[in-house]
């Protein structure tokens, strides 16, 4: 019996996802590889993160939804925060990376970036036309 869980996300951009994982201190493998779970069971993932606690997590592309799904064995989840909080932090960092990339592409530069006590991030971008 498989113990793997698949959690839908709205993460669509692989580059932003990899950058967000790295920002959070993870080193994702960017090649398709198996993610291990209970009793050595595996599931293939497009991005995989080995965790020091022995559990693994991965992200698998879902073509029908056009987004990545988190795949992991939740029974073996050993992260310091619950999976819901992990995904919230990852999604926030992913959004930040996406906004920064889009801003740069449009010719904007970040002039200020602040993180509030509540965890929210405020960005100020500007563009000098001239």
Backbone as XML, in Angstrom:
<?xml version="1.0"?>
<chain id="A" units="angstrom">
  <residue number="1" name="UNK">
    <atom name="N" x="0.839" y="-1.179" z="0.000"/>
    <atom name="CA" x="0.000" y="0.000" z="0.000"/>
    <atom name="C" x="0.886" y="1.246" z="0.000"/>
  </residue>
  <residue number="2" name="UNK">
    <atom name="N" x="0.627" y="2.119" z="-0.950"/>
    <atom name="CA" x="1.431" y="3.333" z="-1.064"/>
    <atom name="C" x="1.021" y="4.354" z="-0.020"/>
  </residue>
  <residue number="3" name="UNK">
    <atom name="N" x="1.999" y="5.051" z="0.518"/>
    <atom name="CA" x="1.746" y="6.110" z="1.482"/>
    <atom name="C" x="2.011" y="7.488" z="0.884"/>
  </residue>
  <residue number="4" name="UNK">
    <atom name="N" x="2.222" y="7.539" z="-0.422"/>
    <atom name="CA" x="2.528" y="8.819" z="-1.049"/>
    <atom name="C" x="1.286" y="9.677" z="-1.165"/>
  </residue>
  <residue number="5" name="UNK">
    <atom name="N" x="1.481" y="10.957" z="-0.927"/>
    <atom name="CA" x="0.404" y="11.927" z="-1.102"/>
    <atom name="C" x="0.802" y="12.870" z="-2.226"/>
  </residue>
  <residue number="6" name="UNK">
    <atom name="N" x="-0.193" y="13.289" z="-2.972"/>
    <atom name="CA" x="0.000" y="14.263" z="-4.037"/>
    <atom name="C" x="-0.792" y="15.498" z="-3.657"/>
  </residue>
  <residue number="7" name="UNK">
    <atom name="N" x="-0.101" y="16.634" z="-3.602"/>
    <atom name="CA" x="-0.733" y="17.889" z="-3.210"/>
    <atom name="C" x="-0.693" y="18.835" z="-4.403"/>
  </residue>
  <residue number="8" name="UNK">
    <atom name="N" x="-1.869" y="19.265" z="-4.840"/>
    <atom name="CA" x="-1.934" y="20.184" z="-5.979"/>
    <atom name="C" x="-1.397" y="21.551" z="-5.573"/>
  </residue>
  <residue number="9" name="UNK">
    <atom name="N" x="-0.757" y="22.211" z="-6.521"/>
    <atom name="CA" x="-0.238" y="23.561" z="-6.296"/>
    <atom name="C" x="-0.579" y="24.412" z="-7.519"/>
  </residue>
  <residue number="10" name="UNK">
    <atom name="N" x="-0.247" y="25.669" z="-7.446"/>
    <atom name="CA" x="-0.366" y="26.581" z="-8.585"/>
    <atom name="C" x="1.020" y="26.959" z="-9.104"/>
  </residue>
  <residue number="11" name="UNK">
    <atom name="N" x="2.020" y="26.134" z="-8.797"/>
    <atom name="CA" x="3.406" y="26.397" z="-9.198"/>
    <atom name="C" x="3.590" y="25.910" z="-10.633"/>
  </residue>
  <residue number="12" name="UNK">
    <atom name="N" x="3.809" y="26.832" z="-11.557"/>
    <atom name="CA" x="3.851" y="26.483" z="-12.979"/>
    <atom name="C" x="5.225" y="26.691" z="-13.623"/>
  </residue>
  <residue number="13" name="UNK">
    <atom name="N" x="6.008" y="27.581" z="-13.085"/>
    <atom name="CA" x="7.295" y="27.955" z="-13.680"/>
    <atom name="C" x="8.419" y="27.191" z="-12.980"/>
  </residue>
  <residue number="14" name="UNK">
    <atom name="N" x="9.055" y="26.303" z="-13.725"/>
    <atom name="CA" x="10.104" y="25.451" z="-13.152"/>
    <atom name="C" x="11.276" y="26.265" z="-12.612"/>
  </residue>
  <residue number="15" name="UNK">
    <atom name="N" x="11.690" y="27.303" z="-13.341"/>
    <atom name="CA" x="12.832" y="28.116" z="-12.924"/>
    <atom name="C" x="12.534" y="28.801" z="-11.591"/>
  </residue>
  <residue number="16" name="UNK">
    <atom name="N" x="11.342" y="29.381" z="-11.463"/>
    <atom name="CA" x="10.957" y="30.053" z="-10.215"/>
    <atom name="C" x="10.824" y="29.043" z="-9.079"/>
  </residue>
  <residue number="17" name="UNK">
    <atom name="N" x="10.323" y="27.845" z="-9.374"/>
    <atom name="CA" x="10.180" y="26.799" z="-8.351"/>
    <atom name="C" x="11.546" y="26.364" z="-7.824"/>
  </residue>
  <residue number="18" name="UNK">
    <atom name="N" x="12.484" y="26.107" z="-8.720"/>
    <atom name="CA" x="13.831" y="25.703" z="-8.308"/>
    <atom name="C" x="14.489" y="26.808" z="-7.483"/>
  </residue>
  <residue number="19" name="UNK">
    <atom name="N" x="14.354" y="28.059" z="-7.937"/>
    <atom name="CA" x="14.943" y="29.187" z="-7.205"/>
    <atom name="C" x="14.315" y="29.330" z="-5.823"/>
  </residue>
  <residue number="20" name="UNK">
    <atom name="N" x="12.996" y="29.167" z="-5.736"/>
    <atom name="CA" x="12.305" y="29.282" z="-4.449"/>
    <atom name="C" x="12.746" y="28.182" z="-3.491"/>
  </residue>
  <residue number="21" name="UNK">
    <atom name="N" x="12.895" y="26.967" z="-3.990"/>
    <atom name="CA" x="13.378" y="25.865" z="-3.144"/>
    <atom name="C" x="14.777" y="26.178" z="-2.625"/>
  </residue>
  <residue number="22" name="UNK">
    <atom name="N" x="15.630" y="26.699" z="-3.498"/>
    <atom name="CA" x="16.998" y="27.053" z="-3.077"/>
    <atom name="C" x="16.975" y="28.184" z="-2.047"/>
  </residue>
  <residue number="23" name="UNK">
    <atom name="N" x="16.099" y="29.160" z="-2.259"/>
    <atom name="CA" x="15.972" y="30.267" z="-1.304"/>
    <atom name="C" x="15.611" y="29.748" z="0.088"/>
  </residue>
  <residue number="24" name="UNK">
    <atom name="N" x="14.851" y="28.664" z="0.137"/>
    <atom name="CA" x="14.420" y="28.092" z="1.411"/>
    <atom name="C" x="15.425" y="27.078" z="1.971"/>
  </residue>
  <residue number="25" name="UNK">
    <atom name="N" x="16.599" y="26.983" z="1.318"/>
    <atom name="CA" x="17.662" y="26.138" z="1.845"/>
    <atom name="C" x="17.667" y="24.709" z="1.347"/>
  </residue>
  <residue number="26" name="UNK">
    <atom name="N" x="16.908" y="24.427" z="0.288"/>
    <atom name="CA" x="16.879" y="23.078" z="-0.275"/>
    <atom name="C" x="17.709" y="23.056" z="-1.544"/>
  </residue>
  <residue number="27" name="UNK">
    <atom name="N" x="18.227" y="21.889" z="-1.890"/>
    <atom name="CA" x="19.027" y="21.735" z="-3.103"/>
    <atom name="C" x="18.346" y="20.708" z="-4.005"/>
  </residue>
  <residue number="28" name="UNK">
    <atom name="N" x="17.392" y="21.162" z="-4.832"/>
    <atom name="CA" x="16.646" y="20.204" z="-5.647"/>
    <atom name="C" x="17.482" y="19.612" z="-6.770"/>
  </residue>
  <residue number="29" name="UNK">
    <atom name="N" x="17.287" y="18.328" z="-7.002"/>
    <atom name="CA" x="17.860" y="17.673" z="-8.164"/>
    <atom name="C" x="16.920" y="17.969" z="-9.320"/>
  </residue>
  <residue number="30" name="UNK">
    <atom name="N" x="17.451" y="18.435" z="-10.419"/>
    <atom name="CA" x="16.600" y="18.859" z="-11.524"/>
    <atom name="C" x="16.411" y="17.788" z="-12.587"/>
  </residue>
  <residue number="31" name="UNK">
    <atom name="N" x="16.783" y="16.561" z="-12.296"/>
    <atom name="CA" x="16.546" y="15.465" z="-13.227"/>
    <atom name="C" x="15.486" y="14.548" z="-12.647"/>
  </residue>
  <residue number="32" name="UNK">
    <atom name="N" x="14.733" y="13.919" z="-13.536"/>
    <atom name="CA" x="13.696" y="12.999" z="-13.063"/>
    <atom name="C" x="14.349" y="11.874" z="-12.275"/>
  </residue>
  <residue number="33" name="UNK">
    <atom name="N" x="13.833" y="11.659" z="-11.084"/>
    <atom name="CA" x="14.373" y="10.586" z="-10.254"/>
    <atom name="C" x="13.337" y="10.144" z="-9.234"/>
  </residue>
  <residue number="34" name="UNK">
    <atom name="N" x="13.522" y="8.960" z="-8.675"/>
    <atom name="CA" x="12.553" y="8.482" z="-7.696"/>
    <atom name="C" x="12.679" y="9.189" z="-6.350"/>
  </residue>
  <residue number="35" name="UNK">
    <atom name="N" x="11.535" y="9.408" z="-5.721"/>
    <atom name="CA" x="11.459" y="9.936" z="-4.371"/>
    <atom name="C" x="11.072" y="8.753" z="-3.491"/>
  </residue>
  <residue number="36" name="UNK">
    <atom name="N" x="11.847" y="8.530" z="-2.426"/>
    <atom name="CA" x="11.603" y="7.379" z="-1.558"/>
    <atom name="C" x="10.570" y="7.690" z="-0.486"/>
  </residue>
  <residue number="37" name="UNK">
    <atom name="N" x="9.842" y="6.665" z="-0.153"/>
    <atom name="CA" x="8.840" y="6.779" z="0.898"/>
    <atom name="C" x="8.883" y="5.569" z="1.811"/>
  </residue>
  <residue number="38" name="UNK">
    <atom name="N" x="7.763" y="5.238" z="2.372"/>
    <atom name="CA" x="7.598" y="4.153" z="3.332"/>
    <atom name="C" x="8.110" y="2.833" z="2.769"/>
  </residue>
  <residue number="39" name="UNK">
    <atom name="N" x="8.943" y="2.149" z="3.557"/>
    <atom name="CA" x="9.504" y="0.842" z="3.199"/>
    <atom name="C" x="10.155" y="0.812" z="1.818"/>
  </residue>
  <residue number="40" name="UNK">
    <atom name="N" x="10.797" y="1.913" z="1.457"/>
    <atom name="CA" x="11.550" y="1.956" z="0.206"/>
    <atom name="C" x="10.714" y="2.137" z="-1.041"/>
  </residue>
  <residue number="41" name="UNK">
    <atom name="N" x="9.412" y="2.359" z="-0.896"/>
    <atom name="CA" x="8.587" y="2.597" z="-2.071"/>
    <atom name="C" x="9.047" y="3.891" z="-2.730"/>
  </residue>
  <residue number="42" name="UNK">
    <atom name="N" x="8.867" y="3.973" z="-4.036"/>
    <atom name="CA" x="9.288" y="5.174" z="-4.749"/>
    <atom name="C" x="8.193" y="5.655" z="-5.695"/>
  </residue>
  <residue number="43" name="UNK">
    <atom name="N" x="8.289" y="6.919" z="-6.033"/>
    <atom name="CA" x="7.451" y="7.535" z="-7.054"/>
    <atom name="C" x="8.368" y="8.472" z="-7.832"/>
  </residue>
  <residue number="44" name="UNK">
    <atom name="N" x="8.189" y="8.540" z="-9.154"/>
    <atom name="CA" x="9.036" y="9.404" z="-9.971"/>
    <atom name="C" x="8.625" y="10.861" z="-9.824"/>
  </residue>
  <residue number="45" name="UNK">
    <atom name="N" x="9.617" y="11.734" z="-9.743"/>
    <atom name="CA" x="9.375" y="13.176" z="-9.647"/>
    <atom name="C" x="10.295" y="13.898" z="-10.623"/>
  </residue>
  <residue number="46" name="UNK">
    <atom name="N" x="9.823" y="15.017" z="-11.132"/>
    <atom name="CA" x="10.624" y="15.828" z="-12.059"/>
    <atom name="C" x="11.694" y="16.629" z="-11.325"/>
  </residue>
  <residue number="47" name="UNK">
    <atom name="N" x="11.404" y="17.016" z="-10.090"/>
    <atom name="CA" x="12.359" y="17.684" z="-9.205"/>
    <atom name="C" x="12.316" y="16.930" z="-7.886"/>
  </residue>
  <residue number="48" name="UNK">
    <atom name="N" x="13.457" y="16.645" z="-7.307"/>
    <atom name="CA" x="13.476" y="15.914" z="-6.037"/>
    <atom name="C" x="14.366" y="16.628" z="-5.041"/>
  </residue>
  <residue number="49" name="UNK">
    <atom name="N" x="13.962" y="16.582" z="-3.775"/>
    <atom name="CA" x="14.725" y="17.188" z="-2.696"/>
    <atom name="C" x="14.966" y="16.131" z="-1.629"/>
  </residue>
  <residue number="50" name="UNK">
    <atom name="N" x="16.234" y="15.800" z="-1.407"/>
    <atom name="CA" x="16.587" y="14.886" z="-0.324"/>
    <atom name="C" x="16.695" y="15.721" z="0.944"/>
  </residue>
  <residue number="51" name="UNK">
    <atom name="N" x="16.085" y="15.245" z="2.006"/>
    <atom name="CA" x="16.088" y="15.990" z="3.262"/>
    <atom name="C" x="17.003" y="15.293" z="4.253"/>
  </residue>
  <residue number="52" name="UNK">
    <atom name="N" x="17.716" y="16.060" z="5.072"/>
    <atom name="CA" x="18.668" y="15.472" z="6.012"/>
    <atom name="C" x="18.015" y="14.494" z="6.986"/>
  </residue>
  <residue number="53" name="UNK">
    <atom name="N" x="16.726" y="14.652" z="7.203"/>
    <atom name="CA" x="16.024" y="13.781" z="8.143"/>
    <atom name="C" x="15.728" y="12.409" z="7.545"/>
  </residue>
  <residue number="54" name="UNK">
    <atom name="N" x="16.035" y="12.230" z="6.253"/>
    <atom name="CA" x="15.831" y="10.940" z="5.611"/>
    <atom name="C" x="14.605" y="10.885" z="4.727"/>
  </residue>
  <residue number="55" name="UNK">
    <atom name="N" x="13.662" y="11.759" z="4.938"/>
    <atom name="CA" x="12.489" y="11.776" z="4.066"/>
    <atom name="C" x="12.829" y="12.547" z="2.797"/>
  </residue>
  <residue number="56" name="UNK">
    <atom name="N" x="12.046" y="12.350" z="1.776"/>
    <atom name="CA" x="12.268" y="13.060" z="0.526"/>
    <atom name="C" x="10.967" y="13.679" z="0.068"/>
  </residue>
  <residue number="57" name="UNK">
    <atom name="N" x="11.089" y="14.708" z="-0.738"/>
    <atom name="CA" x="9.910" y="15.278" z="-1.363"/>
    <atom name="C" x="10.247" y="15.584" z="-2.804"/>
  </residue>
  <residue number="58" name="UNK">
    <atom name="N" x="9.235" y="15.625" z="-3.620"/>
    <atom name="CA" x="9.451" y="15.886" z="-5.029"/>
    <atom name="C" x="8.318" y="16.692" z="-5.619"/>
  </residue>
  <residue number="59" name="UNK">
    <atom name="N" x="8.543" y="17.136" z="-6.832"/>
    <atom name="CA" x="7.522" y="17.852" z="-7.577"/>
    <atom name="C" x="7.406" y="17.193" z="-8.938"/>
  </residue>
  <residue number="60" name="UNK">
    <atom name="N" x="6.184" y="16.909" z="-9.306"/>
    <atom name="CA" x="5.903" y="16.206" z="-10.560"/>
    <atom name="C" x="4.983" y="17.090" z="-11.398"/>
  </residue>
  <residue number="61" name="UNK">
    <atom name="N" x="5.321" y="17.240" z="-12.692"/>
    <atom name="CA" x="4.535" y="18.052" z="-13.593"/>
    <atom name="C" x="3.227" y="17.339" z="-13.908"/>
  </residue>
  <residue number="62" name="UNK">
    <atom name="N" x="2.128" y="18.063" z="-13.783"/>
    <atom name="CA" x="0.811" y="17.542" z="-14.149"/>
    <atom name="C" x="0.371" y="18.301" z="-15.386"/>
  </residue>
  <residue number="63" name="UNK">
    <atom name="N" x="0.419" y="17.640" z="-16.539"/>
    <atom name="CA" x="0.122" y="18.309" z="-17.806"/>
    <atom name="C" x="-1.331" y="18.782" z="-17.875"/>
  </residue>
  <residue number="64" name="UNK">
    <atom name="N" x="-2.249" y="18.040" z="-17.276"/>
    <atom name="CA" x="-3.660" y="18.432" z="-17.380"/>
    <atom name="C" x="-3.959" y="19.704" z="-16.588"/>
  </residue>
  <residue number="65" name="UNK">
    <atom name="N" x="-3.284" y="19.917" z="-15.466"/>
    <atom name="CA" x="-3.509" y="21.143" z="-14.697"/>
    <atom name="C" x="-2.497" y="22.232" z="-15.067"/>
  </residue>
  <residue number="66" name="UNK">
    <atom name="N" x="-1.425" y="21.845" z="-15.746"/>
    <atom name="CA" x="-0.397" y="22.810" z="-16.126"/>
    <atom name="C" x="0.382" y="23.337" z="-14.945"/>
  </residue>
  <residue number="67" name="UNK">
    <atom name="N" x="0.562" y="22.479" z="-13.919"/>
    <atom name="CA" x="1.296" y="22.907" z="-12.735"/>
    <atom name="C" x="2.014" y="21.714" z="-12.100"/>
  </residue>
  <residue number="68" name="UNK">
    <atom name="N" x="2.908" y="22.046" z="-11.175"/>
    <atom name="CA" x="3.623" y="21.007" z="-10.440"/>
    <atom name="C" x="2.802" y="20.579" z="-9.233"/>
  </residue>
  <residue number="69" name="UNK">
    <atom name="N" x="2.921" y="19.304" z="-8.888"/>
    <atom name="CA" x="2.298" y="18.758" z="-7.681"/>
    <atom name="C" x="3.405" y="18.316" z="-6.738"/>
  </residue>
  <residue number="70" name="UNK">
    <atom name="N" x="3.200" y="18.544" z="-5.467"/>
    <atom name="CA" x="4.116" y="18.031" z="-4.453"/>
    <atom name="C" x="3.811" y="16.556" z="-4.259"/>
  </residue>
  <residue number="71" name="UNK">
    <atom name="N" x="4.838" y="15.707" z="-4.310"/>
    <atom name="CA" x="4.672" y="14.291" z="-4.003"/>
    <atom name="C" x="5.619" y="13.939" z="-2.860"/>
  </residue>
  <residue number="72" name="UNK">
    <atom name="N" x="5.059" y="13.365" z="-1.818"/>
    <atom name="CA" x="5.861" y="12.991" z="-0.658"/>
    <atom name="C" x="5.076" y="11.995" z="0.184"/>
  </residue>
  <residue number="73" name="UNK">
    <atom name="N" x="5.773" y="11.298" z="1.027"/>
    <atom name="CA" x="5.132" y="10.402" z="1.982"/>
    <atom name="C" x="4.900" y="11.206" z="3.256"/>
  </residue>
  <residue number="74" name="UNK">
    <atom name="N" x="3.673" y="11.642" z="3.464"/>
    <atom name="CA" x="3.378" y="12.514" z="4.607"/>
    <atom name="C" x="3.601" y="11.816" z="5.945"/>
  </residue>
  <residue number="75" name="UNK">
    <atom name="N" x="3.549" y="10.483" z="5.961"/>
    <atom name="CA" x="3.823" y="9.758" z="7.203"/>
    <atom name="C" x="5.283" y="9.904" z="7.618"/>
  </residue>
  <residue number="76" name="UNK">
    <atom name="N" x="6.151" y="10.189" z="6.645"/>
    <atom name="CA" x="7.582" y="10.337" z="6.930"/>
    <atom name="C" x="8.011" y="11.809" z="6.945"/>
  </residue>
  <residue number="77" name="UNK">
    <atom name="N" x="7.064" y="12.729" z="6.889"/>
    <atom name="CA" x="7.384" y="14.162" z="6.846"/>
    <atom name="C" x="8.139" y="14.548" z="8.105"/>
  </residue>
  <residue number="78" name="UNK">
    <atom name="N" x="9.377" y="14.989" z="7.944"/>
    <atom name="CA" x="10.211" y="15.336" z="9.092"/>
    <atom name="C" x="10.704" y="16.774" z="9.030"/>
  </residue>
  <residue number="79" name="UNK">
    <atom name="N" x="10.083" y="17.581" z="8.185"/>
    <atom name="CA" x="10.471" y="18.988" z="8.090"/>
    <atom name="C" x="10.144" y="19.675" z="9.416"/>
  </residue>
  <residue number="80" name="UNK">
    <atom name="N" x="10.831" y="20.772" z="9.726"/>
    <atom name="CA" x="10.573" y="21.471" z="10.996"/>
    <atom name="C" x="9.210" y="22.169" z="11.045"/>
  </residue>
  <residue number="81" name="UNK">
    <atom name="N" x="8.540" y="22.262" z="9.904"/>
    <atom name="CA" x="7.214" y="22.882" z="9.856"/>
    <atom name="C" x="6.247" y="21.927" z="9.156"/>
  </residue>
  <residue number="82" name="UNK">
    <atom name="N" x="4.947" y="22.048" z="9.439"/>
    <atom name="CA" x="3.965" y="21.187" z="8.762"/>
    <atom name="C" x="3.955" y="21.420" z="7.253"/>
  </residue>
  <residue number="83" name="UNK">
    <atom name="N" x="3.482" y="20.434" z="6.513"/>
    <atom name="CA" x="3.488" y="20.515" z="5.053"/>
    <atom name="C" x="2.708" y="21.731" z="4.554"/>
  </residue>
  <residue number="84" name="UNK">
    <atom name="N" x="1.624" y="22.095" z="5.211"/>
    <atom name="CA" x="0.837" y="23.252" z="4.785"/>
    <atom name="C" x="1.657" y="24.541" z="4.898"/>
  </residue>
  <residue number="85" name="UNK">
    <atom name="N" x="2.409" y="24.663" z="5.989"/>
    <atom name="CA" x="3.250" y="25.849" z="6.195"/>
    <atom name="C" x="4.409" y="25.855" z="5.202"/>
  </residue>
  <residue number="86" name="UNK">
    <atom name="N" x="4.996" y="24.683" z="4.950"/>
    <atom name="CA" x="6.066" y="24.566" z="3.957"/>
    <atom name="C" x="5.569" y="25.058" z="2.604"/>
  </residue>
  <residue number="87" name="UNK">
    <atom name="N" x="4.382" y="24.603" z="2.185"/>
    <atom name="CA" x="3.843" y="25.013" z="0.888"/>
    <atom name="C" x="3.510" y="26.501" z="0.862"/>
  </residue>
  <residue number="88" name="UNK">
    <atom name="N" x="3.049" y="27.037" z="1.976"/>
    <atom name="CA" x="2.761" y="28.475" z="2.037"/>
    <atom name="C" x="4.046" y="29.283" z="1.870"/>
  </residue>
  <residue number="89" name="UNK">
    <atom name="N" x="5.102" y="28.881" z="2.556"/>
    <atom name="CA" x="6.384" y="29.587" z="2.437"/>
    <atom name="C" x="6.954" y="29.440" z="1.026"/>
  </residue>
  <residue number="90" name="UNK">
    <atom name="N" x="6.855" y="28.224" z="0.479"/>
    <atom name="CA" x="7.358" y="27.975" z="-0.877"/>
    <atom name="C" x="6.579" y="28.807" z="-1.895"/>
  </residue>
  <residue number="91" name="UNK">
    <atom name="N" x="5.268" y="28.849" z="-1.756"/>
    <atom name="CA" x="4.440" y="29.614" z="-2.682"/>
    <atom name="C" x="4.761" y="31.106" z="-2.599"/>
  </residue>
  <residue number="92" name="UNK">
    <atom name="N" x="4.996" y="31.615" z="-1.388"/>
    <atom name="CA" x="5.358" y="33.022" z="-1.231"/>
    <atom name="C" x="6.694" y="33.315" z="-1.908"/>
  </residue>
  <residue number="93" name="UNK">
    <atom name="N" x="7.676" y="32.443" z="-1.692"/>
    <atom name="CA" x="9.002" y="32.648" z="-2.290"/>
    <atom name="C" x="8.929" y="32.510" z="-3.808"/>
  </residue>
  <residue number="94" name="UNK">
    <atom name="N" x="8.106" y="31.571" z="-4.285"/>
    <atom name="CA" x="7.879" y="31.372" z="-5.717"/>
    <atom name="C" x="7.275" y="32.644" z="-6.331"/>
  </residue>
  <residue number="95" name="UNK">
    <atom name="N" x="6.282" y="33.218" z="-5.655"/>
    <atom name="CA" x="5.645" y="34.446" z="-6.142"/>
    <atom name="C" x="6.664" y="35.586" z="-6.199"/>
  </residue>
  <residue number="96" name="UNK">
    <atom name="N" x="7.484" y="35.692" z="-5.160"/>
    <atom name="CA" x="8.519" y="36.725" z="-5.139"/>
    <atom name="C" x="9.461" y="36.551" z="-6.325"/>
  </residue>
  <residue number="97" name="UNK">
    <atom name="N" x="9.920" y="35.323" z="-6.546"/>
    <atom name="CA" x="10.826" y="35.050" z="-7.675"/>
    <atom name="C" x="10.159" y="35.383" z="-9.013"/>
  </residue>
  <residue number="98" name="UNK">
    <atom name="N" x="8.887" y="35.038" z="-9.156"/>
    <atom name="CA" x="8.154" y="35.307" z="-10.400"/>
    <atom name="C" x="8.009" y="36.805" z="-10.632"/>
  </residue>
  <residue number="99" name="UNK">
    <atom name="N" x="7.678" y="37.541" z="-9.577"/>
    <atom name="CA" x="7.515" y="38.995" z="-9.689"/>
    <atom name="C" x="8.850" y="39.656" z="-10.022"/>
  </residue>
  <residue number="100" name="UNK">
    <atom name="N" x="9.914" y="39.218" z="-9.365"/>
    <atom name="CA" x="11.232" y="39.793" z="-9.643"/>
    <atom name="C" x="11.641" y="39.549" z="-11.092"/>
  </residue>
  <residue number="101" name="UNK">
    <atom name="N" x="11.406" y="38.341" z="-11.589"/>
    <atom name="CA" x="11.770" y="38.018" z="-12.974"/>
    <atom name="C" x="10.946" y="38.847" z="-13.959"/>
  </residue>
  <residue number="102" name="UNK">
    <atom name="N" x="9.639" y="38.961" z="-13.712"/>
    <atom name="CA" x="8.774" y="39.739" z="-14.608"/>
    <atom name="C" x="9.147" y="41.219" z="-14.564"/>
  </residue>
  <residue number="103" name="UNK">
    <atom name="N" x="9.465" y="41.731" z="-13.385"/>
    <atom name="CA" x="9.847" y="43.138" z="-13.243"/>
    <atom name="C" x="11.130" y="43.423" z="-14.012"/>
  </residue>
  <residue number="104" name="UNK">
    <atom name="N" x="12.108" y="42.554" z="-13.870"/>
    <atom name="CA" x="13.381" y="42.711" z="-14.573"/>
    <atom name="C" x="13.165" y="42.668" z="-16.086"/>
  </residue>
  <residue number="105" name="UNK">
    <atom name="N" x="12.312" y="41.751" z="-16.526"/>
    <atom name="CA" x="12.018" y="41.613" z="-17.950"/>
    <atom name="C" x="11.379" y="42.888" z="-18.511"/>
  </residue>
  <residue number="106" name="UNK">
    <atom name="N" x="10.618" y="43.568" z="-17.685"/>
    <atom name="CA" x="9.950" y="44.809" z="-18.103"/>
    <atom name="C" x="10.821" y="46.046" z="-17.887"/>
  </residue>
  <residue number="107" name="UNK">
    <atom name="N" x="12.061" y="45.835" z="-17.438"/>
    <atom name="CA" x="12.985" y="46.950" z="-17.283"/>
    <atom name="C" x="12.962" y="47.626" z="-15.917"/>
  </residue>
  <residue number="108" name="UNK">
    <atom name="N" x="12.319" y="47.003" z="-14.944"/>
    <atom name="CA" x="12.267" y="47.570" z="-13.601"/>
    <atom name="C" x="13.427" y="47.047" z="-12.766"/>
  </residue>
  <residue number="109" name="UNK">
    <atom name="N" x="13.793" y="47.827" z="-11.749"/>
    <atom name="CA" x="14.794" y="47.401" z="-10.788"/>
    <atom name="C" x="14.186" y="47.482" z="-9.401"/>
  </residue>
  <residue number="110" name="UNK">
    <atom name="N" x="14.568" y="46.540" z="-8.545"/>
    <atom name="CA" x="14.086" y="46.568" z="-7.168"/>
    <atom name="C" x="14.872" y="47.644" z="-6.430"/>
  </residue>
  <residue number="111" name="UNK">
    <atom name="N" x="14.150" y="48.613" z="-5.875"/>
    <atom name="CA" x="14.810" y="49.670" z="-5.115"/>
    <atom name="C" x="14.675" y="49.434" z="-3.620"/>
  </residue>
  <residue number="112" name="UNK">
    <atom name="N" x="13.690" y="48.604" z="-3.242"/>
    <atom name="CA" x="13.503" y="48.323" z="-1.828"/>
    <atom name="C" x="12.761" y="46.997" z="-1.678"/>
  </residue>
  <residue number="113" name="UNK">
    <atom name="N" x="13.200" y="46.215" z="-0.697"/>
    <atom name="CA" x="12.525" y="44.955" z="-0.371"/>
    <atom name="C" x="12.540" y="44.802" z="1.141"/>
  </residue>
  <residue number="114" name="UNK">
    <atom name="N" x="11.347" y="44.675" z="1.720"/>
    <atom name="CA" x="11.230" y="44.544" z="3.174"/>
    <atom name="C" x="10.356" y="43.348" z="3.514"/>
  </residue>
  <residue number="115" name="UNK">
    <atom name="N" x="10.744" y="42.639" z="4.562"/>
    <atom name="CA" x="9.909" y="41.566" z="5.081"/>
    <atom name="C" x="9.364" y="42.005" z="6.431"/>
  </residue>
  <residue number="116" name="UNK">
    <atom name="N" x="8.048" y="42.005" z="6.567"/>
    <atom name="CA" x="7.386" y="42.439" z="7.797"/>
    <atom name="C" x="7.402" y="41.329" z="8.831"/>
  </residue>
  <residue number="117" name="UNK">
    <atom name="N" x="7.100" y="41.709" z="10.055"/>
    <atom name="CA" x="7.053" y="40.738" z="11.151"/>
    <atom name="C" x="6.019" y="39.656" z="10.898"/>
  </residue>
  <residue number="118" name="UNK">
    <atom name="N" x="4.959" y="39.991" z="10.149"/>
    <atom name="CA" x="3.922" y="38.990" z="9.860"/>
    <atom name="C" x="4.302" y="38.066" z="8.705"/>
  </residue>
  <residue number="119" name="UNK">
    <atom name="N" x="5.498" y="38.283" z="8.128"/>
    <atom name="CA" x="5.974" y="37.420" z="7.054"/>
    <atom name="C" x="5.708" y="37.959" z="5.665"/>
  </residue>
  <residue number="120" name="UNK">
    <atom name="N" x="4.909" y="39.007" z="5.558"/>
    <atom name="CA" x="4.628" y="39.570" z="4.236"/>
    <atom name="C" x="5.875" y="40.277" z="3.699"/>
  </residue>
  <residue number="121" name="UNK">
    <atom name="N" x="5.955" y="40.357" z="2.388"/>
    <atom name="CA" x="7.097" y="40.971" z="1.721"/>
    <atom name="C" x="6.608" y="42.165" z="0.919"/>
  </residue>
  <residue number="122" name="UNK">
    <atom name="N" x="7.286" y="43.285" z="1.077"/>
    <atom name="CA" x="6.941" y="44.487" z="0.333"/>
    <atom name="C" x="8.088" y="44.806" z="-0.615"/>
  </residue>
  <residue number="123" name="UNK">
    <atom name="N" x="7.742" y="44.993" z="-1.878"/>
    <atom name="CA" x="8.721" y="45.331" z="-2.903"/>
    <atom name="C" x="8.425" y="46.717" z="-3.452"/>
  </residue>
  <residue number="124" name="UNK">
    <atom name="N" x="9.464" y="47.468" z="-3.713"/>
    <atom name="CA" x="9.338" y="48.723" z="-4.433"/>
    <atom name="C" x="10.242" y="48.585" z="-5.641"/>
  </residue>
  <residue number="125" name="UNK">
    <atom name="N" x="9.640" y="48.741" z="-6.823"/>
    <atom name="CA" x="10.417" y="48.664" z="-8.060"/>
    <atom name="C" x="10.272" y="49.988" z="-8.799"/>
  </residue>
  <residue number="126" name="UNK">
    <atom name="N" x="11.276" y="50.315" z="-9.563"/>
    <atom name="CA" x="11.216" y="51.545" z="-10.347"/>
    <atom name="C" x="11.883" y="51.321" z="-11.699"/>
  </residue>
  <residue number="127" name="UNK">
    <atom name="N" x="11.514" y="52.179" z="-12.617"/>
    <atom name="CA" x="12.106" y="52.115" z="-13.958"/>
    <atom name="C" x="12.370" y="53.546" z="-14.401"/>
  </residue>
  <residue number="128" name="UNK">
    <atom name="N" x="13.565" y="53.747" z="-14.869"/>
    <atom name="CA" x="13.947" y="55.065" z="-15.351"/>
    <atom name="C" x="13.912" y="55.048" z="-16.860"/>
  </residue>
  <residue number="129" name="UNK">
    <atom name="N" x="12.994" y="55.764" z="-17.419"/>
    <atom name="CA" x="12.925" y="55.896" z="-18.877"/>
    <atom name="C" x="13.682" y="57.158" z="-19.266"/>
  </residue>
  <residue number="130" name="UNK">
    <atom name="N" x="14.537" y="56.983" z="-20.185"/>
    <atom name="CA" x="15.222" y="58.207" z="-20.525"/>
    <atom name="C" x="16.225" y="57.974" z="-21.526"/>
  </residue>
</chain>
